[in-house]
Amino acid sequence: MYLTVKETAEYLSIPEELVKKLIQEKKVRALFDGEQYLLNKDQFNATMEQLEKYKKLYEEWLSEPIPEDIDVKDED
């Protein structure tokens, strides 16, 4: 499914200008149909899934307890 720049910005919750900048920098693939740019929605789905995966792994890493170091000595 293809989205316009405006629809893509709404889908990703980012400004339209950022979407246009990403297209100009060739960081996202887009087709120009003579009037407007069209972006494939599936290219963002994979990225969004990957980000969610990394967020979950990061949260798990943050929730791990810090192990006590057996070499630490109380110097009081």
Gaussian input, Z-matrix of N, CA and C with variables (Angstrom, degrees):
# hf/3-21g

backbone

0 1
 N
 C     1     B1
 C     2     B2     1     A1
 N     3     B3     2     A2     1     D1
 C     4     B4     3     A3     2     D2
 C     5     B5     4     A4     3     D3
 N     6     B6     5     A5     4     D4
 C     7     B7     6     A6     5     D5
 C     8     B8     7     A7     6     D6
 N     9     B9     8     A8     7     D7
 C    10    B10     9     A9     8     D8
 C    11    B11    10    A10     9     D9
 N    12    B12    11    A11    10    D10
 C    13    B13    12    A12    11    D11
 C    14    B14    13    A13    12    D12
 N    15    B15    14    A14    13    D13
 C    16    B16    15    A15    14    D14
 C    17    B17    16    A16    15    D15
 N    18    B18    17    A17    16    D16
 C    19    B19    18    A18    17    D17
 C    20    B20    19    A19    18    D18
 N    21    B21    20    A20    19    D19
 C    22    B22    21    A21    20    D20
 C    23    B23    22    A22    21    D21
 N    24    B24    23    A23    22    D22
 C    25    B25    24    A24    23    D23
 C    26    B26    25    A25    24    D24
 N    27    B27    26    A26    25    D25
 C    28    B28    27    A27    26    D26
 C    29    B29    28    A28    27    D27
 N    30    B30    29    A29    28    D28
 C    31    B31    30    A30    29    D29
 C    32    B32    31    A31    30    D30
 N    33    B33    32    A32    31    D31
 C    34    B34    33    A33    32    D32
 C    35    B35    34    A34    33    D33
 N    36    B36    35    A35    34    D34
 C    37    B37    36    A36    35    D35
 C    38    B38    37    A37    36    D36
 N    39    B39    38    A38    37    D37
 C    40    B40    39    A39    38    D38
 C    41    B41    40    A40    39    D39
 N    42    B42    41    A41    40    D40
 C    43    B43    42    A42    41    D41
 C    44    B44    43    A43    42    D42
 N    45    B45    44    A44    43    D43
 C    46    B46    45    A45    44    D44
 C    47    B47    46    A46    45    D45
 N    48    B48    47    A47    46    D46
 C    49    B49    48    A48    47    D47
 C    50    B50    49    A49    48    D48
 N    51    B51    50    A50    49    D49
 C    52    B52    51    A51    50    D50
 C    53    B53    52    A52    51    D51
 N    54    B54    53    A53    52    D52
 C    55    B55    54    A54    53    D53
 C    56    B56    55    A55    54    D54
 N    57    B57    56    A56    55    D55
 C    58    B58    57    A57    56    D56
 C    59    B59    58    A58    57    D57
 N    60    B60    59    A59    58    D58
 C    61    B61    60    A60    59    D59
 C    62    B62    61    A61    60    D60
 N    63    B63    62    A62    61    D61
 C    64    B64    63    A63    62    D62
 C    65    B65    64    A64    63    D63
 N    66    B66    65    A65    64    D64
 C    67    B67    66    A66    65    D65
 C    68    B68    67    A67    66    D66
 N    69    B69    68    A68    67    D67
 C    70    B70    69    A69    68    D68
 C    71    B71    70    A70    69    D69
 N    72    B72    71    A71    70    D70
 C    73    B73    72    A72    71    D71
 C    74    B74    73    A73    72    D72
 N    75    B75    74    A74    73    D73
 C    76    B76    75    A75    74    D74
 C    77    B77    76    A76    75    D75
 N    78    B78    77    A77    76    D76
 C    79    B79    78    A78    77    D77
 C    80    B80    79    A79    78    D78
 N    81    B81    80    A80    79    D79
 C    82    B82    81    A81    80    D80
 C    83    B83    82    A82    81    D81
 N    84    B84    83    A83    82    D82
 C    85    B85    84    A84    83    D83
 C    86    B86    85    A85    84    D84
 N    87    B87    86    A86    85    D85
 C    88    B88    87    A87    86    D86
 C    89    B89    88    A88    87    D87
 N    90    B90    89    A89    88    D88
 C    91    B91    90    A90    89    D89
 C    92    B92    91    A91    90    D90
 N    93    B93    92    A92    91    D91
 C    94    B94    93    A93    92    D92
 C    95    B95    94    A94    93    D93
 N    96    B96    95    A95    94    D94
 C    97    B97    96    A96    95    D95
 C    98    B98    97    A97    96    D96
 N    99    B99    98    A98    97    D97
 C   100   B100    99    A99    98    D98
 C   101   B101   100   A100    99    D99
 N   102   B102   101   A101   100   D100
 C   103   B103   102   A102   101   D101
 C   104   B104   103   A103   102   D102
 N   105   B105   104   A104   103   D103
 C   106   B106   105   A105   104   D104
 C   107   B107   106   A106   105   D105
 N   108   B108   107   A107   106   D106
 C   109   B109   108   A108   107   D107
 C   110   B110   109   A109   108   D108
 N   111   B111   110   A110   109   D109
 C   112   B112   111   A111   110   D110
 C   113   B113   112   A112   111   D111
 N   114   B114   113   A113   112   D112
 C   115   B115   114   A114   113   D113
 C   116   B116   115   A115   114   D114
 N   117   B117   116   A116   115   D115
 C   118   B118   117   A117   116   D116
 C   119   B119   118   A118   117   D117
 N   120   B120   119   A119   118   D118
 C   121   B121   120   A120   119   D119
 C   122   B122   121   A121   120   D120
 N   123   B123   122   A122   121   D121
 C   124   B124   123   A123   122   D122
 C   125   B125   124   A124   123   D123
 N   126   B126   125   A125   124   D124
 C   127   B127   126   A126   125   D125
 C   128   B128   127   A127   126   D126
 N   129   B129   128   A128   127   D127
 C   130   B130   129   A129   128   D128
 C   131   B131   130   A130   129   D129
 N   132   B132   131   A131   130   D130
 C   133   B133   132   A132   131   D131
 C   134   B134   133   A133   132   D132
 N   135   B135   134   A134   133   D133
 C   136   B136   135   A135   134   D134
 C   137   B137   136   A136   135   D135
 N   138   B138   137   A137   136   D136
 C   139   B139   138   A138   137   D137
 C   140   B140   139   A139   138   D138
 N   141   B141   140   A140   139   D139
 C   142   B142   141   A141   140   D140
 C   143   B143   142   A142   141   D141
 N   144   B144   143   A143   142   D142
 C   145   B145   144   A144   143   D143
 C   146   B146   145   A145   144   D144
 N   147   B147   146   A146   145   D145
 C   148   B148   147   A147   146   D146
 C   149   B149   148   A148   147   D147
 N   150   B150   149   A149   148   D148
 C   151   B151   150   A150   149   D149
 C   152   B152   151   A151   150   D150
 N   153   B153   152   A152   151   D151
 C   154   B154   153   A153   152   D152
 C   155   B155   154   A154   153   D153
 N   156   B156   155   A155   154   D154
 C   157   B157   156   A156   155   D155
 C   158   B158   157   A157   156   D156
 N   159   B159   158   A158   157   D157
 C   160   B160   159   A159   158   D158
 C   161   B161   160   A160   159   D159
 N   162   B162   161   A161   160   D160
 C   163   B163   162   A162   161   D161
 C   164   B164   163   A163   162   D162
 N   165   B165   164   A164   163   D163
 C   166   B166   165   A165   164   D164
 C   167   B167   166   A166   165   D165
 N   168   B168   167   A167   166   D166
 C   169   B169   168   A168   167   D167
 C   170   B170   169   A169   168   D168
 N   171   B171   170   A170   169   D169
 C   172   B172   171   A171   170   D170
 C   173   B173   172   A172   171   D171
 N   174   B174   173   A173   172   D172
 C   175   B175   174   A174   173   D173
 C   176   B176   175   A175   174   D174
 N   177   B177   176   A176   175   D175
 C   178   B178   177   A177   176   D176
 C   179   B179   178   A178   177   D177
 N   180   B180   179   A179   178   D178
 C   181   B181   180   A180   179   D179
 C   182   B182   181   A181   180   D180
 N   183   B183   182   A182   181   D181
 C   184   B184   183   A183   182   D182
 C   185   B185   184   A184   183   D183
 N   186   B186   185   A185   184   D184
 C   187   B187   186   A186   185   D185
 C   188   B188   187   A187   186   D186
 N   189   B189   188   A188   187   D187
 C   190   B190   189   A189   188   D188
 C   191   B191   190   A190   189   D189
 N   192   B192   191   A191   190   D190
 C   193   B193   192   A192   191   D191
 C   194   B194   193   A193   192   D192
 N   195   B195   194   A194   193   D193
 C   196   B196   195   A195   194   D194
 C   197   B197   196   A196   195   D195
 N   198   B198   197   A197   196   D196
 C   199   B199   198   A198   197   D197
 C   200   B200   199   A199   198   D198
 N   201   B201   200   A200   199   D199
 C   202   B202   201   A201   200   D200
 C   203   B203   202   A202   201   D201
 N   204   B204   203   A203   202   D202
 C   205   B205   204   A204   203   D203
 C   206   B206   205   A205   204   D204
 N   207   B207   206   A206   205   D205
 C   208   B208   207   A207   206   D206
 C   209   B209   208   A208   207   D207
 N   210   B210   209   A209   208   D208
 C   211   B211   210   A210   209   D209
 C   212   B212   211   A211   210   D210
 N   213   B213   212   A212   211   D211
 C   214   B214   213   A213   212   D212
 C   215   B215   214   A214   213   D213
 N   216   B216   215   A215   214   D214
 C   217   B217   216   A216   215   D215
 C   218   B218   217   A217   216   D216
 N   219   B219   218   A218   217   D217
 C   220   B220   219   A219   218   D218
 C   221   B221   220   A220   219   D219
 N   222   B222   221   A221   220   D220
 C   223   B223   222   A222   221   D221
 C   224   B224   223   A223   222   D222
 N   225   B225   224   A224   223   D223
 C   226   B226   225   A225   224   D224
 C   227   B227   226   A226   225   D225

   B1=1.4454
   B2=1.5301
   B3=1.2995
   B4=1.4546
   B5=1.5246
   B6=1.3363
   B7=1.4545
   B8=1.5211
   B9=1.3158
   B10=1.4579
   B11=1.5296
   B12=1.3196
   B13=1.4590
   B14=1.5345
   B15=1.3273
   B16=1.4726
   B17=1.5267
   B18=1.3196
   B19=1.4716
   B20=1.5288
   B21=1.3280
   B22=1.4549
   B23=1.5216
   B24=1.3250
   B25=1.4646
   B26=1.5250
   B27=1.3188
   B28=1.4664
   B29=1.5294
   B30=1.3179
   B31=1.4664
   B32=1.5302
   B33=1.3339
   B34=1.4642
   B35=1.5254
   B36=1.3241
   B37=1.4710
   B38=1.5314
   B39=1.3181
   B40=1.4645
   B41=1.5240
   B42=1.3438
   B43=1.4757
   B44=1.5331
   B45=1.3323
   B46=1.4689
   B47=1.5264
   B48=1.3197
   B49=1.4651
   B50=1.5305
   B51=1.3211
   B52=1.4626
   B53=1.5250
   B54=1.3237
   B55=1.4673
   B56=1.5252
   B57=1.3220
   B58=1.4714
   B59=1.5264
   B60=1.3264
   B61=1.4702
   B62=1.5287
   B63=1.3291
   B64=1.4638
   B65=1.5287
   B66=1.3273
   B67=1.4679
   B68=1.5286
   B69=1.3273
   B70=1.4624
   B71=1.5248
   B72=1.3365
   B73=1.4635
   B74=1.5279
   B75=1.3368
   B76=1.4630
   B77=1.5328
   B78=1.3365
   B79=1.4645
   B80=1.5270
   B81=1.3342
   B82=1.4613
   B83=1.5228
   B84=1.3194
   B85=1.4635
   B86=1.5252
   B87=1.3169
   B88=1.4608
   B89=1.5164
   B90=1.3099
   B91=1.4631
   B92=1.5171
   B93=1.3144
   B94=1.4548
   B95=1.5160
   B96=1.3304
   B97=1.4614
   B98=1.5250
   B99=1.3260
   B100=1.4526
   B101=1.5072
   B102=1.3314
   B103=1.4606
   B104=1.5245
   B105=1.3300
   B106=1.4599
   B107=1.5193
   B108=1.3231
   B109=1.4616
   B110=1.5203
   B111=1.3248
   B112=1.4575
   B113=1.5133
   B114=1.3236
   B115=1.4541
   B116=1.5201
   B117=1.3119
   B118=1.4521
   B119=1.5215
   B120=1.3122
   B121=1.4689
   B122=1.5274
   B123=1.3275
   B124=1.4622
   B125=1.5250
   B126=1.3372
   B127=1.4625
   B128=1.5207
   B129=1.3286
   B130=1.4614
   B131=1.5200
   B132=1.3232
   B133=1.4681
   B134=1.5196
   B135=1.3202
   B136=1.4631
   B137=1.5273
   B138=1.3208
   B139=1.4639
   B140=1.5194
   B141=1.3310
   B142=1.4572
   B143=1.5316
   B144=1.3323
   B145=1.4634
   B146=1.5298
   B147=1.3237
   B148=1.4628
   B149=1.5287
   B150=1.3236
   B151=1.4598
   B152=1.5257
   B153=1.3265
   B154=1.4664
   B155=1.5290
   B156=1.3123
   B157=1.4633
   B158=1.5289
   B159=1.3442
   B160=1.4646
   B161=1.5234
   B162=1.3361
   B163=1.4621
   B164=1.5242
   B165=1.3202
   B166=1.4665
   B167=1.5317
   B168=1.3360
   B169=1.4621
   B170=1.5241
   B171=1.3225
   B172=1.4599
   B173=1.5297
   B174=1.3309
   B175=1.4608
   B176=1.5255
   B177=1.3215
   B178=1.4608
   B179=1.5227
   B180=1.3196
   B181=1.4607
   B182=1.5293
   B183=1.3364
   B184=1.4586
   B185=1.5283
   B186=1.3106
   B187=1.4637
   B188=1.5318
   B189=1.3203
   B190=1.4643
   B191=1.5204
   B192=1.3294
   B193=1.4669
   B194=1.5311
   B195=1.3036
   B196=1.4618
   B197=1.5210
   B198=1.3211
   B199=1.4628
   B200=1.5339
   B201=1.3106
   B202=1.4546
   B203=1.5170
   B204=1.3062
   B205=1.4455
   B206=1.5301
   B207=1.3182
   B208=1.4703
   B209=1.5210
   B210=1.3519
   B211=1.4511
   B212=1.5386
   B213=1.3154
   B214=1.4492
   B215=1.5260
   B216=1.3237
   B217=1.4655
   B218=1.5228
   B219=1.2917
   B220=1.4552
   B221=1.5146
   B222=1.3325
   B223=1.4624
   B224=1.5209
   B225=1.2909
   B226=1.4728
   B227=1.4844
   A1=108.48
   A2=116.37
   A3=121.89
   A4=110.51
   A5=114.98
   A6=122.08
   A7=109.38
   A8=116.26
   A9=120.52
   A10=108.34
   A11=116.71
   A12=121.18
   A13=109.53
   A14=116.32
   A15=120.79
   A16=110.80
   A17=117.04
   A18=121.09
   A19=111.05
   A20=116.63
   A21=121.31
   A22=110.57
   A23=116.59
   A24=121.15
   A25=110.82
   A26=116.74
   A27=120.48
   A28=110.83
   A29=116.33
   A30=120.99
   A31=111.53
   A32=116.40
   A33=120.96
   A34=113.15
   A35=117.14
   A36=123.48
   A37=111.32
   A38=115.21
   A39=121.50
   A40=107.67
   A41=117.64
   A42=119.67
   A43=112.55
   A44=115.04
   A45=120.60
   A46=110.97
   A47=116.77
   A48=120.45
   A49=111.39
   A50=116.97
   A51=120.22
   A52=110.44
   A53=116.77
   A54=120.08
   A55=109.73
   A56=116.89
   A57=120.96
   A58=110.74
   A59=116.22
   A60=120.42
   A61=110.48
   A62=117.12
   A63=121.17
   A64=111.16
   A65=116.29
   A66=120.51
   A67=109.78
   A68=117.06
   A69=121.12
   A70=111.92
   A71=116.73
   A72=121.08
   A73=112.15
   A74=116.12
   A75=123.38
   A76=112.38
   A77=115.25
   A78=120.16
   A79=111.05
   A80=115.76
   A81=121.50
   A82=107.24
   A83=114.84
   A84=119.46
   A85=109.18
   A86=115.49
   A87=121.13
   A88=109.87
   A89=114.68
   A90=122.01
   A91=108.57
   A92=116.94
   A93=121.14
   A94=107.53
   A95=116.88
   A96=120.26
   A97=113.07
   A98=117.41
   A99=121.15
   A100=112.43
   A101=116.98
   A102=121.36
   A103=112.41
   A104=115.81
   A105=120.09
   A106=110.55
   A107=114.37
   A108=120.06
   A109=109.25
   A110=115.56
   A111=122.23
   A112=108.18
   A113=116.08
   A114=121.97
   A115=109.37
   A116=115.85
   A117=121.36
   A118=109.10
   A119=116.44
   A120=121.95
   A121=111.76
   A122=117.65
   A123=121.26
   A124=113.02
   A125=118.06
   A126=119.19
   A127=111.14
   A128=117.99
   A129=121.27
   A130=111.47
   A131=117.14
   A132=120.05
   A133=110.65
   A134=117.56
   A135=121.04
   A136=110.68
   A137=116.48
   A138=120.65
   A139=110.91
   A140=116.99
   A141=120.49
   A142=110.74
   A143=117.10
   A144=120.58
   A145=110.64
   A146=116.50
   A147=121.22
   A148=110.17
   A149=117.51
   A150=120.82
   A151=111.54
   A152=116.60
   A153=120.34
   A154=110.19
   A155=116.12
   A156=120.93
   A157=110.78
   A158=115.77
   A159=119.86
   A160=111.96
   A161=117.25
   A162=120.37
   A163=110.66
   A164=115.81
   A165=120.67
   A166=110.28
   A167=117.17
   A168=120.43
   A169=111.57
   A170=117.07
   A171=121.77
   A172=110.65
   A173=116.67
   A174=120.70
   A175=110.98
   A176=117.39
   A177=120.70
   A178=110.50
   A179=116.34
   A180=120.99
   A181=110.48
   A182=116.74
   A183=120.44
   A184=112.47
   A185=116.42
   A186=119.58
   A187=113.30
   A188=117.66
   A189=119.91
   A190=110.03
   A191=117.52
   A192=119.21
   A193=110.86
   A194=115.02
   A195=120.39
   A196=107.82
   A197=117.58
   A198=118.89
   A199=110.84
   A200=114.57
   A201=118.50
   A202=108.82
   A203=115.80
   A204=122.19
   A205=108.34
   A206=116.25
   A207=119.47
   A208=111.73
   A209=117.38
   A210=120.60
   A211=113.22
   A212=117.33
   A213=120.51
   A214=107.92
   A215=115.66
   A216=120.74
   A217=108.73
   A218=114.61
   A219=120.33
   A220=107.52
   A221=115.99
   A222=119.21
   A223=113.13
   A224=118.48
   A225=120.67
   A226=110.92
   D1=134.22
   D2=-178.84
   D3=-103.54
   D4=142.38
   D5=-179.75
   D6=-120.76
   D7=150.42
   D8=173.34
   D9=-77.58
   D10=173.97
   D11=179.10
   D12=-60.66
   D13=-43.51
   D14=-179.33
   D15=-63.71
   D16=-46.11
   D17=179.81
   D18=-64.00
   D19=-38.29
   D20=178.69
   D21=-64.56
   D22=-43.19
   D23=178.77
   D24=-61.43
   D25=-41.19
   D26=178.12
   D27=-67.42
   D28=-41.13
   D29=-179.30
   D30=-63.32
   D31=-40.23
   D32=-177.96
   D33=-91.66
   D34=-6.15
   D35=-178.14
   D36=58.87
   D37=47.13
   D38=177.27
   D39=-132.49
   D40=161.90
   D41=179.12
   D42=-67.43
   D43=151.23
   D44=178.85
   D45=-60.83
   D46=-36.16
   D47=-179.30
   D48=-61.25
   D49=-35.53
   D50=178.36
   D51=-67.56
   D52=-39.53
   D53=177.47
   D54=-62.73
   D55=-44.08
   D56=178.92
   D57=-62.34
   D58=-40.12
   D59=179.38
   D60=-64.61
   D61=-41.65
   D62=178.71
   D63=-63.50
   D64=-35.87
   D65=177.35
   D66=-67.27
   D67=-45.93
   D68=-179.24
   D69=-63.29
   D70=-36.38
   D71=179.32
   D72=-82.21
   D73=-0.09
   D74=179.65
   D75=59.64
   D76=35.78
   D77=176.80
   D78=-89.91
   D79=-17.20
   D80=172.56
   D81=-130.40
   D82=148.95
   D83=179.50
   D84=-85.35
   D85=137.71
   D86=179.33
   D87=-146.53
   D88=151.19
   D89=175.91
   D90=-108.61
   D91=140.90
   D92=175.51
   D93=-107.81
   D94=117.44
   D95=-175.69
   D96=-93.92
   D97=14.67
   D98=-179.04
   D99=102.30
   D100=-23.63
   D101=179.94
   D102=-122.25
   D103=-38.85
   D104=-174.73
   D105=-150.13
   D106=164.61
   D107=176.20
   D108=-87.41
   D109=141.77
   D110=175.87
   D111=-122.68
   D112=135.08
   D113=-177.85
   D114=-118.97
   D115=138.98
   D116=179.12
   D117=-76.57
   D118=124.13
   D119=-177.12
   D120=-65.29
   D121=-30.44
   D122=-176.61
   D123=-64.60
   D124=-29.20
   D125=179.50
   D126=-65.62
   D127=-25.41
   D128=178.51
   D129=-87.36
   D130=-29.00
   D131=179.64
   D132=-60.45
   D133=-45.38
   D134=-179.71
   D135=-63.38
   D136=-41.69
   D137=179.46
   D138=-65.77
   D139=-42.42
   D140=-179.83
   D141=-64.53
   D142=-40.37
   D143=177.58
   D144=-63.17
   D145=-40.92
   D146=179.46
   D147=-64.57
   D148=-42.55
   D149=178.69
   D150=-62.46
   D151=-41.78
   D152=178.54
   D153=-62.56
   D154=-39.85
   D155=178.81
   D156=-62.33
   D157=-45.94
   D158=179.90
   D159=-66.62
   D160=-36.61
   D161=176.85
   D162=-61.57
   D163=-43.16
   D164=-179.57
   D165=-64.43
   D166=-45.20
   D167=178.70
   D168=-62.49
   D169=-38.99
   D170=179.45
   D171=-65.85
   D172=-42.80
   D173=178.10
   D174=-63.51
   D175=-39.19
   D176=176.69
   D177=-63.93
   D178=-41.24
   D179=179.68
   D180=-63.98
   D181=-40.59
   D182=179.57
   D183=-67.52
   D184=-30.38
   D185=-176.61
   D186=-83.56
   D187=-7.98
   D188=178.10
   D189=-69.48
   D190=136.41
   D191=178.62
   D192=-71.03
   D193=150.16
   D194=178.29
   D195=-81.17
   D196=123.10
   D197=-179.01
   D198=-70.58
   D199=147.10
   D200=177.66
   D201=-75.82
   D202=140.01
   D203=179.79
   D204=-87.78
   D205=123.28
   D206=-176.45
   D207=-72.13
   D208=-15.27
   D209=-178.95
   D210=-88.30
   D211=-6.62
   D212=-178.34
   D213=-78.19
   D214=130.30
   D215=-179.65
   D216=-120.28
   D217=144.14
   D218=177.30
   D219=-82.06
   D220=120.98
   D221=-175.53
   D222=-99.75
   D223=16.18
   D224=178.21
   D225=-75.92

